[in-house]
Amino acid sequence: MQKFIHFVNRLSVLLISLLLALMCILVFGNVVLRYMFNSGITWSEEMARFLFVWMIFLGAILGLKDNEHLGVDMFVKKASPKFKKILYVICNLLILYSLILLLNGSWKLTLLSVDSVAPATGLPYSYFYGIGIIASIGMGMVIFRNLYKVIVKKETDSLIMTIDSEEMTEPLPKEEGK
């Protein structure tokens, strides 16, 4: 199972890198063509938008897997280890509920847009909205794996992360007369 997860992780990183490279090539090439030759690739902006959306959603899966999303931990830091585990499970269940909503909305939007095509590329809009389905399933799998690790395997240290120390900045001096 670990080999499969590692393979999917490496494939995702490779795909995100490829999408970023293609997007940069398309945008840069179109800028060069437009300013140097007074022409351009008509579909490059639309394709760059498609690639960007796919790249962001795939990156969100990896960010969730690696626990790299932003979080506010001022309450979690002060909680006992048992309460931290409870908060972690509740938070992941709320995320799972949000992912179910994303999956449902993406599914409906994908079905509605099967016959609609993008004007420049001619690609069906269902390709554009379909990434929501893939992302919600991928992130759901990550959440289920995390919940399994916390509830069944009792692995809390690697998943429930807080920042123990952070450099404090000096407060700004008060202005006179205020």
C-alpha positions, 0 to 999 in steps of 0.5 A: 500500500505504501508503494502505491501511495508513493507512486501516486504522490510522485505521479501527482508531483510530476503532473503538477510540474508538467501542467505548470511548465505547459502553462508557462510555455503557453503564456510566454509564447503567446506574449512573445508572439503578440508583441514581436509578431503581432499575432498570437495563439487564440486558445492559449489563454483558455488552455492556461486557465484550464491547466491552472485550475487542474494544477491548483486542485491537484496541489490541494490534494498534495497539500492536504496529504502533507499537512501543509494547509494553513491552520489556526492552532492557538486553541489546539496548542492549549488542549490536552492530548486527548482533546487534541485528538477529538478536535482533529477528528471533528475537524477532519469530519467537517472537511469530509462533509465539505468534500462531499458537498464539493463532490456533489456540486462538481458532479452536477456541474460536470453533467450539466456541462458535457455538451457545452464547449469552450469557445477557443479550444473546443474542449468540453467544459466537463473537463474543466469541472471534472477536476472537482470530482477528482480532487474531492475523491483524492482529498477524501481518501487522504482524510479517511487515511488520516482518520484511520491512523488517528482512530485505529492505529492511535498515531497522533503525533505525526498528524496533529501538528502545532507550532511550538514557538514563533519569534515574537515581533515588537509592537509598534510604538504608539504615536503621540497624541493618540 
